[in-house]
Amino acid sequence: MKKYSFDKKFYKHLEGGDLDGGGIVIFKLIAPKQKNLYLHIYNSHNGYYSHGFEFKDDKEIIKKDYI
């Protein structure tokens, strides 16, 4: 099994478009001598409520945002 970890410096936030008022965030996972993997989290909604999240490790919050 390959040991991937999150690239704490990579973060991309894209606004809704065709996601009915939601958005998408993208995180990159890295491992030595392996292709990068990308985790996409999206939210499709009517815009009435946003959905917050925190990306954190054992020590700190790395990114806090809403989609």
N, C-alpha and C positions, 0 to 999 in steps of 0.2 A: 504494500500500500504506500502511495506517495504521500508525503507530509506537506500539505499546502498551508499557507498562512495568508492572512489579509495584508495587502500592501496598504499601509496606513496613510500613505501620501496620495493615493489615487481615490478620487471621488468624482462622480459626474451626476448632475441633477438635470433632468429634462422636463420641461413643462408639458402639460396635457396633450395638446394637439387632438388626436382622435381618441383620447382616453376619457372622454366625457368629463372633463374638468379635473381629472387626477393628474398624476405625474409618474415619473420613473426615476429611480436612483440606481447607479451602477457601481459595484465594488469589484476590485481586481484581486484574485487569489494567485499567489506565486509559489513555486517550488523549484529547487535546484534542478537544472537539466530537464525541465518539463515545460510544456506550453502553458501560457497563462490561461486561467479560467476567469470568467466574468459572471458575477452574481447580479441579476436584475431583479429589483423589487418594484412592483408597480401597484398603483391604486386607481381604479376606475370608479368614479362616483359622480353625483350630480353637482358637486361643488358646495353643498351645504355644510358638510363636515370635512375638515382636513384630518389626516392621520399622521401623528408624530412618531418619531422613532429616535433611538439613541444607538450609535455604533460605539462600543466601548470594549476595552480590554480589562484586565484585573486592576489596573492602576488609574485609568482616566477615561473620560468621555472623549472619543476621537472626533466624532461628528454628531451633531444634533440637528434635525431638520424635519420638514413636513412634506408629505406627498398627497 
